[in-house]
Amino acid sequence: MSKKAAVTYDTVRNDAANLPGVEEGTSYGTPALKVRGKLLARLREDGKTLVLRCDLVRREMLMQAAPDAFYITDHYRDWPAVLIDLDKVSRKALPGLLEETWRSLASKKQLAEHAGEHD
């Protein structure tokens, strides 16, 4: 099995920087990324787990596809979020995960701006 590239919060932040309107801030005293004031993702207090906003159906799919990387605790059971173990998530999967969540939070203008960048 090949060694995969390490994923850190800096990786997450750099990937999210490619999406219009993503702002850095804090949430519960930890580094966070927001879009239009709404949480996109944040680093948990342990420094190695990412909280990513996502709907409950998508969360279930992620947890079934890669239960070692995607999970929840009782605290998040009723919240639209999934926990991601940064040590176990695929580096290739991260940009798509962030973009999908970003699309649910972005304005029409931001979506159009992003689409224009990829033409």
C-alpha positions in Angstrom: 0.0 0.0 0.0 1.4 3.4 -1.0 1.9 6.2 1.5 -0.7 8.9 0.9 0.0 12.6 1.2 -0.6 14.0 4.7 -3.7 16.1 5.1 -3.6 19.0 7.6 -5.7 22.0 8.4 -3.4 24.0 6.1 -4.3 21.6 3.3 -7.9 22.3 4.0 -7.4 26.0 4.1 -5.4 26.1 0.9 -8.0 24.0 -1.0 -10.8 26.3 0.3 -8.9 29.4 -0.7 -9.8 28.5 -4.3 -13.5 29.0 -3.6 -15.0 32.5 -3.8 -16.1 34.1 -0.6 -14.4 31.7 1.8 -13.3 33.6 4.9 -11.1 32.4 7.8 -12.3 32.9 11.3 -12.9 30.9 14.4 -15.6 28.6 15.8 -15.6 27.3 19.4 -12.1 28.8 19.7 -10.6 26.8 16.8 -9.7 27.8 13.2 -12.7 27.8 10.9 -13.7 28.5 7.3 -17.0 30.3 6.6 -19.0 31.4 3.6 -21.4 34.3 4.0 -21.0 33.9 7.8 -22.0 30.3 7.8 -19.7 27.5 8.9 -18.1 25.5 6.0 -15.6 23.6 8.2 -13.6 23.9 11.4 -10.8 22.2 13.1 -11.8 20.4 16.3 -9.9 20.9 19.5 -7.8 17.8 19.0 -6.1 19.4 16.0 -6.5 16.4 13.7 -10.3 16.2 13.1 -12.2 18.4 10.7 -15.9 19.2 11.2 -17.4 19.6 7.7 -21.0 20.8 7.2 -23.0 18.4 5.1 -26.5 17.1 4.9 -27.5 14.0 6.7 -27.9 11.8 3.6 -24.4 12.7 2.3 -23.0 12.1 5.7 -24.4 8.6 5.8 -22.9 7.9 2.3 -19.5 9.2 3.4 -19.5 7.1 6.6 -20.5 4.0 4.8 -17.9 4.5 2.0 -15.0 5.2 4.4 -15.9 4.6 8.0 -12.3 5.0 9.1 -12.2 8.6 7.8 -15.8 9.8 8.2 -17.7 9.5 11.5 -19.8 11.4 14.0 -20.1 11.5 17.8 -23.3 11.7 19.8 -22.8 15.5 19.8 -23.2 15.7 16.0 -25.9 13.1 15.6 -28.6 15.7 14.9 -26.4 18.3 13.2 -25.8 18.6 9.5 -22.0 17.8 9.8 -19.6 15.0 9.5 -16.3 14.5 11.3 -13.2 13.8 9.1 -10.1 12.2 10.5 -7.4 14.2 8.6 -4.9 11.4 9.1 -7.2 9.0 7.2 -9.0 11.0 4.6 -7.9 10.8 1.0 -6.0 13.9 -0.2 -7.7 13.6 -3.6 -11.2 13.6 -2.0 -10.7 16.8 0.0 -11.2 19.5 -2.7 -14.5 17.9 -3.9 -15.8 17.6 -0.4 -15.1 21.2 0.3 -16.6 22.4 -3.0 -19.8 20.4 -2.5 -20.3 22.0 0.9 -19.3 25.4 -0.4 -21.9 25.2 -3.2 -24.6 24.7 -0.6 -23.6 28.0 1.2 -22.4 30.2 -1.7 -24.5 33.0 -3.3 -25.6 32.9 -6.9 -22.9 35.5 -7.7 -20.2 33.4 -6.0 -21.3 30.3 -7.9 -21.2 32.2 -11.2 -17.8 33.6 -10.3 -16.5 30.1 -9.6 -18.0 28.7 -12.8 -16.3 31.5 -14.8 -12.9 30.5 -13.4 -13.3 27.0 -14.7 -14.4 27.8 -18.3 
